[in-house]
Amino acid sequence: MNHFPLHGCMHITQHKNDKNKKGARELVMLGLMPKTNMSVLGHKIDFALVFTVRNANPNGDPLDGGRPRTTYDGRGEVSDVCLKRKIRNRLLDEGYSVFVQSDDHRVDKCRSLKDRVVDAADEFKKEVEGKEEVTDDDYAAFACKKWIDVRAFGQVFAFKEKKGDKKEDSVSIGIRGPVTIQSAFSIAPVNIVSLQITKSVNLETGNDPDKKGADTMGTKHRVEFGVYTTFGSINVQTAEKTGFSEEDAEVIKDILRTLFRNDASSARPDGSMEVVRLVWWTHNCPNGQYSSARVHRSLRVTESENGIPIVTVDDSAIPGLYYEILDGE
């Protein structure tokens, strides 16, 4: 049977293996992908993350009193911003340089994004030393090289020059990143439980120290159980501009698989959120063998009696596309 290229890509025999992980290097060795510079991402990637929530608040809605986010039809939701925050935190845990750091995970002395830009000014000057004219493209290239989250997600640098600032401290640059991720939604409506809670001590001493203040009362919300899915892609054309590499893609892959490591809090106790499976589709060309929408539609997630969802891929919807179904934690 003859196979013809689809959208300029080679058709390959489909492979899937839950236990043996095959990266791009192994695919090249097997002849399933064209040989390219391994430091440059030369093939499109799609992915899906399936995770469960048990008696936890995965993402509170500030406009709804901190209740877990839900859609109008009752399905649970975790915003893309929340997911990228968790990815950045995990990158920090693994020792990578991250530009957008939350205060509770901050590993430097910078208290704002502009502080972090100013803090890197001397390093940037050394990077462009000897150049006659320094452009915005030079700073964008420096930012992508220094911070992995800028290289992955992109970033808008928009800092006005204030009185007393040096001219180089003012910058206005927009960078598009190759890694995009959607908000996560539960596969079925979720049941939200709300509890009234009390503190054992007043926040401040009032006129009557023995009287409980209004601040000792509160409400806590949780999702009883939900199976959530989110989808994402890595674009080759944008990766070329930011320098996002094959190695970076492998880092993101491992970070997603361990997304909830070190993420415990009062709202999300250890063990209440678990990555069940990460599905990683590896195309064999820059533009992809199929559109991301078609690839994502091939995912099948069903609930089981033991609470662990069954994750499969409809092979017939994406013939010839290599994918892995990896265990999470």
C-alpha positions in Angstrom: 0.0 0.0 0.0 1.4 3.4 -1.0 1.5 6.2 1.5 1.5 9.8 0.2 2.7 12.9 2.2 0.0 14.9 4.0 0.6 18.6 4.1 4.2 18.1 3.1 4.8 15.6 5.8 5.9 11.9 5.7 3.4 9.2 6.7 4.9 6.9 9.3 3.9 3.8 11.0 2.0 4.6 14.3 3.7 3.7 17.5 2.5 4.0 21.1 4.1 2.6 24.2 3.2 3.5 27.8 6.4 2.2 29.3 9.2 3.0 26.8 9.4 6.7 26.2 10.8 7.7 22.8 11.9 11.2 22.3 12.7 12.8 19.0 16.2 11.4 18.9 14.9 7.8 19.1 12.4 8.6 16.4 15.2 9.8 14.1 17.2 6.6 14.8 14.1 4.5 13.9 13.7 6.5 10.7 10.3 7.8 11.7 11.4 11.5 11.6 13.7 13.4 9.3 17.2 14.2 10.8 17.6 17.8 11.9 19.7 19.7 14.3 18.6 18.2 17.7 19.0 21.6 19.4 16.3 23.1 17.2 12.7 22.0 17.4 11.9 20.8 13.9 8.6 19.1 14.4 5.2 20.2 15.7 4.0 18.8 19.1 0.5 18.5 20.5 -0.3 17.3 24.0 -3.2 16.6 26.4 -3.1 16.4 30.2 -5.7 14.4 32.1 -5.8 15.0 35.9 -8.2 14.3 38.8 -9.4 16.5 41.7 -10.6 15.0 44.9 -11.9 17.2 47.7 -9.8 20.2 46.6 -10.3 23.6 45.1 -8.1 23.5 42.0 -8.7 27.1 40.9 -10.8 29.6 42.9 -12.8 32.2 41.2 -12.3 35.7 42.9 -15.5 36.9 41.4 -17.5 34.1 43.1 -16.1 34.2 46.6 -13.2 31.8 45.9 -15.5 29.0 44.8 -14.0 26.5 42.3 -14.4 27.8 38.8 -17.2 26.3 36.8 -18.9 26.8 33.4 -22.6 27.6 33.0 -23.4 23.9 32.6 -21.6 23.0 35.8 -18.4 21.6 34.5 -15.2 22.4 36.5 -12.7 24.8 35.0 -9.0 25.5 35.7 -7.8 28.6 33.8 -4.8 28.5 31.4 -3.2 31.3 33.6 -3.4 29.0 36.6 -1.9 26.1 34.7 1.0 28.2 33.4 1.6 29.4 36.9 2.0 25.8 38.1 4.4 25.1 35.1 6.5 28.1 36.0 6.6 27.0 39.7 7.8 23.6 38.7 10.4 25.1 36.4 11.7 27.1 39.4 11.7 23.9 41.5 14.0 22.3 38.9 16.4 25.2 38.9 15.5 26.9 35.6 15.6 30.7 35.2 12.1 32.0 35.2 11.0 35.6 34.5 7.4 35.6 35.9 7.9 34.5 39.5 5.1 34.6 42.0 6.0 36.0 45.5 5.6 32.6 47.2 8.0 30.9 44.8 10.4 33.8 44.2 14.1 32.8 44.2 15.6 36.2 43.8 15.4 39.6 45.4 13.2 41.2 42.7 9.7 42.2 43.8 8.4 43.1 40.4 8.9 42.2 36.7 10.6 45.6 36.1 13.0 44.9 39.0 13.9 41.7 37.3 14.5 43.5 34.0 16.7 46.1 35.7 18.5 43.4 37.6 19.5 41.8 34.3 20.6 45.0 32.7 24.4 44.5 33.3 24.2 41.0 31.9 22.4 42.4 28.8 25.1 45.0 28.3 27.8 42.3 28.3 25.7 40.4 25.8 25.6 43.3 23.3 29.0 44.7 24.1 30.7 45.8 20.9 27.5 46.3 18.9 27.2 49.7 17.2 23.4 49.8 17.5 21.3 47.9 20.0 17.7 47.1 18.9 14.6 45.7 20.5 15.3 42.4 18.7 18.6 42.2 20.7 16.8 42.5 24.0 14.1 40.0 22.9 16.8 37.5 22.0 18.5 38.0 25.3 15.3 37.6 27.3 14.5 34.3 25.4 18.0 33.0 26.1 17.9 33.9 29.8 14.4 32.9 30.8 12.8 29.6 29.8 9.3 30.8 30.4 9.8 33.7 28.0 11.2 31.3 25.5 8.2 29.0 25.9 5.2 31.2 26.5 6.4 34.6 25.3 6.1 37.8 27.2 5.1 41.5 26.9 7.8 43.8 28.2 6.2 47.2 28.6 7.9 49.4 31.2 7.8 53.1 31.0 10.7 55.3 31.8 10.1 57.0 35.1 11.9 60.0 36.7 15.3 58.9 37.8 15.3 55.8 35.6 18.1 55.1 33.2 17.0 55.1 29.5 17.8 51.5 29.1 15.4 50.6 31.9 12.5 51.7 29.6 11.4 48.9 27.3 8.4 48.0 25.1 8.7 44.6 23.4 6.2 41.9 22.6 7.4 38.3 22.3 5.1 35.4 21.1 5.9 32.0 22.5 5.5 28.6 20.8 3.9 26.8 23.8 0.2 27.4 24.1 -2.1 25.7 26.6 -5.9 25.8 27.0 -8.0 26.1 30.1 -8.8 22.7 31.6 -12.4 21.5 31.9 -14.0 18.5 33.6 -15.5 15.8 31.4 -18.7 15.9 33.5 -20.4 18.4 35.9 -18.8 18.6 39.3 -20.4 18.8 42.7 -19.1 21.7 44.8 -19.3 21.4 48.6 -19.1 24.6 50.8 -18.2 24.5 54.5 -18.5 27.2 57.2 -15.2 27.2 59.1 -14.1 29.1 62.3 -10.7 30.2 63.6 -9.7 29.4 67.1 -8.3 32.9 67.7 -9.2 36.5 66.8 -7.0 38.3 64.2 -6.7 41.3 66.5 -7.6 42.0 70.1 -10.9 43.8 70.4 -12.5 45.7 73.3 -13.7 42.4 74.6 -10.9 39.8 74.2 -13.2 37.0 75.0 -15.6 37.8 72.2 -15.1 36.1 68.9 -14.7 38.6 66.0 -16.3 38.5 62.6 -12.9 37.6 61.1 -13.0 34.2 62.9 -15.8 33.0 60.5 -15.1 31.9 57.0 -16.1 29.6 54.1 -14.2 26.8 52.4 -15.1 25.3 49.1 -14.0 22.1 47.4 -14.8 19.9 44.4 -15.8 16.4 45.5 -14.4 14.7 42.5 -13.7 15.7 38.9 -11.7 14.4 35.9 -10.2 17.4 34.0 -8.6 17.6 30.6 -6.5 20.3 29.0 -4.8 20.6 25.6 -1.8 22.3 24.2 0.6 22.6 21.3 4.1 23.7 20.5 4.5 25.6 17.3 7.8 25.2 15.3 7.7 28.6 13.5 7.4 30.5 16.7 10.0 28.2 18.4 12.5 29.2 15.7 12.1 32.9 16.7 12.4 32.4 20.5 15.1 29.6 20.3 12.8 27.0 22.0 14.7 23.7 21.5 14.0 20.0 21.4 15.6 19.9 24.9 13.2 22.6 26.1 10.3 20.5 24.8 11.5 17.5 26.8 11.6 19.7 29.9 8.0 20.9 29.4 7.0 17.3 28.9 8.5 16.2 32.2 7.1 19.3 34.0 3.5 18.5 32.8 3.8 14.9 33.9 4.7 16.1 37.4 2.7 19.3 37.4 1.3 19.0 41.0 4.6 18.2 42.7 5.2 20.7 45.5 1.9 22.4 44.8 0.1 21.4 48.0 -1.8 24.1 50.0 -4.7 24.3 52.4 -7.1 24.3 49.4 -5.2 21.5 47.6 -3.8 19.1 50.1 -1.1 16.6 49.0 -2.8 13.8 47.1 -5.9 15.7 46.2 -4.8 16.5 42.7 -3.1 13.9 40.4 -1.9 13.9 36.9 -3.3 10.6 35.6 -1.9 10.6 32.0 0.0 12.9 29.7 -0.6 12.2 26.0 2.2 13.5 23.8 1.7 13.6 20.0 4.9 14.0 17.9 4.4 15.1 14.3 7.2 14.4 11.8 7.4 17.8 10.2 7.2 21.5 11.2 3.6 22.2 10.1 2.2 19.0 11.5 0.6 15.9 9.9 -2.8 17.1 11.1 -4.4 20.2 12.7 -4.2 20.5 16.4 -8.0 20.5 16.6 -8.1 17.1 14.9 -5.4 15.7 17.0 -7.0 16.9 20.2 -10.4 15.4 19.1 -8.8 11.9 19.0 -8.5 11.8 22.8 -10.9 9.6 24.6 -11.4 9.9 28.4 -13.9 7.9 30.3 -14.5 7.5 34.0 -14.1 4.1 35.7 -15.5 2.5 38.8 -12.2 2.9 40.7 -12.1 6.7 40.0 -9.0 6.5 37.7 -10.1 7.6 34.2 -9.4 5.5 31.2 -7.4 7.4 28.6 -7.1 6.3 25.0 -6.5 7.7 21.6 -8.6 7.0 18.5 -6.0 5.8 16.1 -8.3 5.9 13.1 -8.7 9.7 13.5 -5.0 10.4 13.1 -3.4 7.5 11.1 0.3 7.6 11.0 0.8 10.0 13.9 3.2 8.9 16.6 2.1 9.4 20.2 2.9 8.4 23.8 0.6 7.9 26.7 2.6 8.6 29.8 1.8 8.0 33.5 1.7 11.1 35.7 2.0 11.6 39.4 
